[in-house]
Amino acid sequence: MANRLIKKSAGGPRAKRGFPEGTAVQRDGSPRRKRTAAAEDVWVTTLRLRPEIREGLELLQGALGVTMNKLMNDGLAEYVTTRTAVLEADLQTALGRIRRYRQQDPTFSESFAQIAGEEAERPDADPVEGVAYRTEAAGPAVSMVRNLIAESH
């Protein structure tokens, strides 16, 4: 509770310490810093850390003399930068492969020609053609639809 905020008041002890009237002062006597626009845009969240990670952060905090918040922000920023660069490289590689594939036969004309050629060489062996087969006698509605379809061809 070392730096709890003391409420603003007109005059009094703050004015004697050299601060203008109405200045927010912390218990240790230092003026409270005003929030900047950047501070208002900060996202605050709870993070669960494994004990070994926390110990490592505390070790770094003591050795480097920076806050835990700064360590975590710097670490996360480095992680995000590295991971997004790797992801971008992977996506660029995949996109290049897709472009090369499409440039080989952009209208698929060679593919269609190959399929048509293979079907022409082996008309009996086309498994897609199938065999017409009915298991039961068609009713009047089905017979009428079949007749209409047959007449249209």
C-alpha positions, 0 to 999 in steps of 0.5 A: 500500500506504499503508493496509494492515492490521496484524494484531491482537495483544494489547498492543504498539505499538497499546496505546501509541498509545491504542487498546484491546488487539486493535484493528485498526490500519492502517499509518498508525496510524489504527484500522480502522473496523468494518464496519456492517450496511449495508457488508455488504449492498453489492454489489461488481462490476467495471465496464468504462468507456470511456476518455472516461467514466473521464476525465470521472469523474476530472475530477469526482472532482478538482473535487468532492473525492469518491471515484470510488465515490461518483460512480459510485453517485450517477450510477447512482442518478440514472440508475435513478431517472430511467429507472424514472420514465420507464418508469412513466409509459410503463406508466401511459399504456399501462394507461390506453389498455387500460382505455379500450379495455376500457370501450368494450365490456367484454363484446364484445357490440357486436363480436359483433353487428357480426360477426354482422350483416356475416355475415348481410348477405353469407352467400356472401362469408364467406371463413371458411366455405370449401368441403369438399373431399377428395383421396382416398377415405376408408378404413374408419376415417375413414369410420366417424368421419365417419358418427359425426360426421354422426349426432351433428349 
